[in-house]
Amino acid sequence: SAGLFSAEAARMLMRCMAEHFDRTGVKLHCYQDIAAVALGPVWGRVVGVLCVVMLFGVCTADLILLGTNLESVIGGHVTAADYIILAGLALLPISLLHSLRQTTLIAALGVASSAFCAVVVCAAAAAADR
């Protein structure tokens, strides 16, 4: 049901964006633009700030998960906090990319590593059943 809700919400947003473009000739590029047209410039800024806060939260959660997973897999004398800092420093250059087009190689690497992990987990489960 959540997937259907998300798909319907995306369809409605796309329809609103297309209708706005047909009426005004101006493209809406982000949630902040949509909120500014629908609710006014103040709420447009509020939505923009909330999107930035949400993105920082997601990135922070990902770094924490990465650090704790590295600690459990590698171990040693390095704590999860140290792994979080190292991962953040390793990922810092990615923040210098200027467009989503430049991140395609990184995204492909992420998909490949996820697929590899899925294969390893399935192989380990199959080996454990024997």
C-alpha positions in Angstrom: 0.0 0.0 0.0 2.9 2.4 0.7 4.2 1.8 -2.8 0.8 2.6 -4.3 0.6 5.7 -2.3 4.1 6.8 -3.4 3.3 6.1 -7.0 0.0 8.0 -6.8 1.7 11.0 -5.1 4.4 11.0 -7.8 1.8 10.9 -10.5 -0.1 13.8 -9.0 3.1 15.9 -8.6 4.1 15.3 -12.2 0.6 16.3 -13.4 0.7 19.5 -11.3 4.1 20.3 -12.7 3.0 19.7 -16.3 -0.2 21.8 -15.8 1.8 24.6 -14.3 4.2 24.5 -17.2 1.4 24.5 -19.7 -0.2 27.6 -18.0 2.9 29.7 -17.3 5.8 28.2 -19.4 7.9 28.0 -16.2 9.3 24.6 -15.1 9.2 23.5 -11.5 12.4 21.8 -10.5 12.0 20.8 -6.9 9.6 20.5 -3.9 10.4 24.0 -2.9 9.2 25.3 -6.3 6.0 23.3 -6.0 5.3 24.5 -2.5 6.0 28.1 -3.4 3.5 27.9 -6.3 0.9 26.1 -4.2 1.3 27.7 -0.8 3.3 30.9 -1.3 7.0 31.9 -1.0 7.2 31.5 2.8 6.0 27.9 2.7 8.3 27.3 -0.3 11.3 28.2 1.9 10.0 26.1 4.8 9.7 23.1 2.5 13.2 23.8 1.1 14.7 23.9 4.7 12.8 20.7 5.7 14.2 18.9 2.6 17.7 19.9 3.5 17.3 18.8 7.1 15.9 15.4 5.9 18.8 14.9 3.5 21.3 15.6 6.3 19.5 13.2 8.5 19.5 10.4 5.9 23.2 11.0 5.2 24.0 10.9 9.0 22.0 7.7 9.4 23.9 6.1 6.5 27.2 7.1 8.0 26.3 5.7 11.4 25.1 2.4 9.8 28.3 2.2 7.8 30.5 2.8 10.8 28.8 0.3 13.0 28.8 -2.3 10.2 32.5 -1.8 9.6 33.2 -2.1 13.3 31.3 -5.4 13.5 32.9 -6.8 10.3 36.5 -5.6 10.7 36.7 -5.1 14.5 40.2 -4.4 15.9 41.1 -1.5 18.1 39.1 1.0 16.0 35.7 2.1 17.4 32.5 2.7 15.4 33.0 6.5 15.8 36.4 6.2 14.2 34.9 4.3 11.3 32.2 6.9 10.9 34.8 9.7 10.7 36.9 7.7 8.2 33.9 6.9 6.1 32.8 10.6 6.2 36.3 11.7 5.1 36.3 9.0 2.3 32.9 10.1 1.0 33.7 13.9 1.3 35.0 14.2 -2.3 31.7 12.9 -3.6 30.1 16.1 -2.2 32.2 18.1 -4.7 30.3 16.7 -7.7 28.2 19.3 -9.4 25.4 17.3 -10.9 23.6 14.0 -10.6 25.0 13.0 -14.0 28.5 12.9 -12.5 27.3 10.4 -9.8 26.2 7.7 -12.3 29.4 5.7 -11.8 29.1 5.9 -8.0 25.5 4.8 -8.2 26.4 1.9 -10.5 29.1 0.9 -8.0 26.5 1.0 -5.2 24.1 -1.3 -7.2 26.9 -3.7 -8.0 28.0 -3.9 -4.4 24.4 -4.5 -3.2 24.0 -7.3 -5.7 27.3 -8.8 -4.6 26.2 -8.7 -0.9 22.9 -10.3 -1.9 24.8 -13.1 -3.6 27.1 -13.6 -0.7 24.2 -13.8 1.8 22.3 -16.3 -0.4 25.5 -18.4 -0.8 26.1 -18.3 3.0 22.5 -19.3 3.6 22.7 -22.2 1.1 26.0 -23.4 2.7 24.5 -23.2 6.2 21.6 -25.5 5.1 23.9 -28.3 4.1 
